[in-house]
Amino acid sequence: MQFESITSALKITKPLIISGPCSAETESQMITTAKQLAATGKVHALRAGIWKPRTRPGQFEGAGAEGLKWLVMAKEETGLPITTEVATAAHVEACLKAGVDILWIGARTTVNPFSVQEIADALKGVDIPVMIKNPVNPDIELWVGAFERLNRAGINKMSAIHRGFSSFEKGPFRNAPMWDLAIELKTRVPGIEMICDPSHIAGNRELIAMVSQKALDLDMAGLMIESHLNPDAAWSDAKQQVTPAVLAKIVEGLVVRTVSSDNKTFKDTLGLLREQIDQIDDEIMQKMASRMKISEKIGQYKKENNVTILQVNRWEEIVQTRAALGKAMGLDEGFTRDLLRLVHHESIQVQTKVMNKTEVKV
């Protein structure tokens, strides 16, 4: 797939800042918020939800076509390009007719290939930038598939939006960042530009600055942050919106880092440190291979003695002792436990192969 990034299409120097209310509620709210955002000088594009997919009926589901008029008016008042979410062919047609500059596909739509294909079909022959949010659930294939469908329809100006993933585990975030999946998308779809949506990851305005900085540190090209002239009175997602003035402070406080440096000392030192990393990684792989060889022997011994593969008490002992050891060495406990689970899973797989191996008697 070949792409032109949104920042390139808009001729914007990174980081791209997209902001506006979660929902276009009234003409006054939309226009006033847009003017205040434009006045900060920090915003490159305006966003607003026109059609809002809600979990349960009876909640505010967007102003619809009337709200689209307000968004276009905001563009005329500020001169800033506008973007909104589309979930159906009818949404696409209405946005194209109104003159919306950028479209985005939401997380609840990305998860449904039928809906993505419907949007792709509606965009055939149209030259418009499209941003695609990650699916609600952590499924990288659905995310990649959405880009493939749009690209086959002739859309070449595309960017990804990382907005976090739903998780049963309750943590500080509304949606778990799972940064590794965003990084994986960039490796699976080379050249794709990644924009972060700190508002939906955080779900809490107090965490937006921290998430934004993390995104930029991971070389993401921009941020989509929800802003409302009176966040606490917002008709949707009130807790995760900030005023235009607060948005400006957040952007001003961000540290924008470069991908590399021309400093020779930096390059030489980084090269030496990476050589050390490579050497340690080689040693880790060798040790891991040796460990699995022992697991294979254990599997054979269990088979000969008609003993089950899974030994819960032994597994619990490993977790407790290794987690404590890792913590003493300065390793994050969550990382240690995740690593142990992966190693244990592979060990079980190795022993299972031994158990299932049929021996040929001569």
FENQUILIN-V849363 format. One record per residue. N is the residue number from 0. OMEGA is omega in degrees with one decimal (none if undefined). D_FIRST is the distance of its C-alpha to the first C-alpha in whole Angstrom. Layout:
# FENQUILIN-V849363
N|OMEGA|D_FIRST + N|OMEGA|D_FIRST
This chain:
# FENQUILIN-V849363
0|178.4|0 + 1|-175.7|4 + 2|162.5|7 + 3|-175.6|10 + 4|177.5|12 + 5|179.8|15 + 6|178.3|18 + 7|-179.6|17 + 8|-179.4|17 + 9|-177.3|20 + 10|-177.9|21 + 11|172.4|22 + 12|-179.1|23 + 13|-1.1|23 + 14|174.0|24 + 15|178.2|23 + 16|176.4|25 + 17|-177.1|25 + 18|-179.6|28 + 19|-176.4|31 + 20|174.3|33 + 21|-179.9|31 + 22|169.3|33 + 23|-172.5|34 + 24|178.4|38 + 25|178.4|40 + 26|-178.5|40 + 27|-179.6|42 + 28|-176.7|40 + 29|-176.5|36 + 30|-178.8|38 + 31|178.8|40 + 32|-179.2|37 + 33|-180.0|35 + 34|179.4|38 + 35|178.4|38 + 36|179.3|35 + 37|-178.6|34 + 38|179.4|38 + 39|-177.3|36 + 40|-176.6|34 + 41|-171.5|32 + 42|-179.0|29 + 43|-179.7|26 + 44|180.0|26 + 45|176.3|28 + 46|172.1|27 + 47|175.9|29 + 48|179.8|29 + 49|174.3|30 + 50|-172.6|30 + 51|175.4|30 + 52|-177.8|30 + 53|-177.4|33 + 54|-177.8|34 + 55|179.4|37 + 56|178.1|39 + 57|176.4|41 + 58|-179.0|39 + 59|-175.5|38 + 60|176.9|35 + 61|-177.3|34 + 62|178.6|36 + 63|-174.3|33 + 64|179.1|33 + 65|178.6|36 + 66|177.5|34 + 67|176.8|32 + 68|-179.4|34 + 69|179.6|35 + 70|177.4|32 + 71|176.9|32 + 72|178.3|35 + 73|176.3|34 + 74|-179.4|31 + 75|-178.6|34 + 76|-172.7|37 + 77|-176.2|34 + 78|-179.4|32 + 79|175.3|29 + 80|-175.5|26 + 81|179.7|26 + 82|176.7|23 + 83|-177.9|24 + 84|174.7|23 + 85|-178.9|22 + 86|-179.1|23 + 87|176.5|24 + 88|179.4|23 + 89|176.6|27 + 90|-179.6|26 + 91|-178.4|23 + 92|179.9|25 + 93|-179.4|28 + 94|179.1|25 + 95|179.0|24 + 96|-177.5|28 + 97|-179.0|29 + 98|175.4|27 + 99|-172.7|25 + 100|-176.8|22 + 101|176.0|20 + 102|168.6|19 + 103|177.6|19 + 104|-174.8|18 + 105|-176.5|21 + 106|-178.8|21 + 107|178.5|24 + 108|179.8|21 + 109|-177.1|18 + 110|-176.3|20 + 111|-178.5|21 + 112|178.3|18 + 113|-179.6|21 + 114|179.0|21 + 115|-179.8|17 + 116|177.7|17 + 117|178.6|20 + 118|179.2|18 + 119|179.7|15 + 120|-179.6|18 + 121|-176.4|20 + 122|179.6|17 + 123|179.2|16 + 124|-178.5|17 + 125|178.4|17 + 126|-179.3|16 + 127|177.5|16 + 128|178.9|15 + 129|175.0|14 + 130|-178.0|15 + 131|177.3|15 + 132|176.3|18 + 133|177.9|18 + 134|-179.0|20 + 135|179.7|24 + 136|-176.7|24 + 137|-179.8|22 + 138|-176.0|20 + 139|-177.9|16 + 140|178.0|15 + 141|-179.9|16 + 142|178.4|14 + 143|-179.2|11 + 144|179.1|11 + 145|178.3|12 + 146|-179.8|9 + 147|180.0|7 + 148|179.5|11 + 149|-178.3|10 + 150|177.9|7 + 151|177.9|9 + 152|177.4|12 + 153|178.1|10 + 154|-178.1|10 + 155|179.0|8 + 156|-175.6|11 + 157|173.1|11 + 158|177.0|12 + 159|173.3|14 + 160|177.5|17 + 161|-177.6|19 + 162|178.9|23 + 163|-173.3|24 + 164|176.9|25 + 165|-179.5|28 + 166|177.6|30 + 167|-179.6|34 + 168|179.3|35 + 169|179.6|37 + 170|-178.3|36 + 171|-174.8|36 + 172|174.4|33 + 173|176.1|32 + 174|-176.7|29 + 175|-177.3|28 + 176|-178.0|26 + 177|-175.9|24 + 178|-177.8|23 + 179|179.2|22 + 180|176.1|19 + 181|177.9|18 + 182|179.7|17 + 183|178.7|16 + 184|-179.2|13 + 185|176.7|12 + 186|-179.9|13 + 187|-179.5|11 + 188|-176.1|8 + 189|177.6|8 + 190|-179.5|9 + 191|179.3|9 + 192|-177.8|13 + 193|175.2|15 + 194|-178.7|18 + 195|175.9|21 + 196|-177.6|24 + 197|-178.4|27 + 198|-177.7|29 + 199|174.3|28 + 200|-175.2|28 + 201|-174.2|31 + 202|-175.2|33 + 203|-174.6|36 + 204|-178.5|36 + 205|-176.6|38 + 206|-173.1|35 + 207|-179.0|32 + 208|-179.2|33 + 209|179.7|33 + 210|179.6|29 + 211|179.9|28 + 212|177.6|29 + 213|-179.6|28 + 214|179.5|24 + 215|178.1|25 + 216|177.7|26 + 217|175.2|23 + 218|173.6|21 + 219|-169.0|20 + 220|-177.6|19 + 221|-175.8|21 + 222|171.5|24 + 223|-175.0|24 + 224|-178.5|28 + 225|-178.3|30 + 226|-175.6|34 + 227|-178.6|37 + 228|177.0|40 + 229|-171.8|42 + 230|-176.3|40 + 231|179.8|42 + 232|-177.6|43 + 233|-177.8|39 + 234|177.4|39 + 235|176.2|36 + 236|-176.7|35 + 237|-173.0|38 + 238|-174.4|38 + 239|179.0|34 + 240|179.4|35 + 241|176.2|36 + 242|176.0|38 + 243|179.8|37 + 244|178.3|39 + 245|176.5|38 + 246|-179.7|35 + 247|179.3|36 + 248|178.9|37 + 249|-178.4|34 + 250|179.7|32 + 251|-177.5|35 + 252|-177.9|35 + 253|175.4|32 + 254|-179.9|32 + 255|-176.7|28 + 256|178.4|28 + 257|-179.7|26 + 258|-179.6|23 + 259|179.5|26 + 260|177.7|29 + 261|-179.7|31 + 262|-176.1|34 + 263|179.7|35 + 264|178.1|37 + 265|-177.5|34 + 266|-179.4|32 + 267|-179.1|34 + 268|178.8|35 + 269|178.4|32 + 270|179.2|32 + 271|179.4|35 + 272|178.8|34 + 273|175.6|31 + 274|177.4|33 + 275|177.4|35 + 276|-179.2|32 + 277|-179.4|31 + 278|179.1|35 + 279|178.4|35 + 280|177.2|32 + 281|-179.7|33 + 282|179.2|37 + 283|-179.5|35 + 284|178.0|33 + 285|178.9|36 + 286|-179.5|38 + 287|177.7|36 + 288|178.3|36 + 289|179.8|40 + 290|-178.8|40 + 291|174.6|38 + 292|177.2|41 + 293|176.7|44 + 294|178.0|42 + 295|178.5|42 + 296|178.5|46 + 297|178.8|46 + 298|178.9|45 + 299|-179.0|47 + 300|177.5|50 + 301|179.8|49 + 302|-179.0|49 + 303|-177.4|52 + 304|176.1|54 + 305|-178.6|53 + 306|-179.7|51 + 307|179.8|48 + 308|-175.9|45 + 309|176.5|44 + 310|-171.9|47 + 311|-178.7|47 + 312|179.3|49 + 313|179.7|48 + 314|178.8|44 + 315|178.3|46 + 316|-179.9|48 + 317|-178.6|45 + 318|-177.5|43 + 319|-176.0|46 + 320|-177.7|47 + 321|178.4|44 + 322|178.5|43 + 323|179.1|46 + 324|179.7|46 + 325|179.2|42 + 326|178.6|43 + 327|-179.8|46 + 328|176.8|44 + 329|178.8|42 + 330|176.8|39 + 331|-175.5|38 + 332|178.5|39 + 333|177.6|36 + 334|-179.0|34 + 335|-179.6|37 + 336|178.0|37 + 337|179.2|33 + 338|179.3|34 + 339|179.2|37 + 340|178.7|35 + 341|-179.8|32 + 342|179.9|35 + 343|178.7|37 + 344|179.9|35 + 345|178.1|34 + 346|177.7|38 + 347|179.3|38 + 348|179.7|36 + 349|-179.6|37 + 350|178.3|41 + 351|177.9|40 + 352|178.8|39 + 353|-178.9|42 + 354|-174.9|44 + 355|-178.2|42 + 356|179.0|43 + 357|-179.2|45 + 358|179.9|48 + 359|-179.6|49 + 360|179.1|53 + 361|none|55
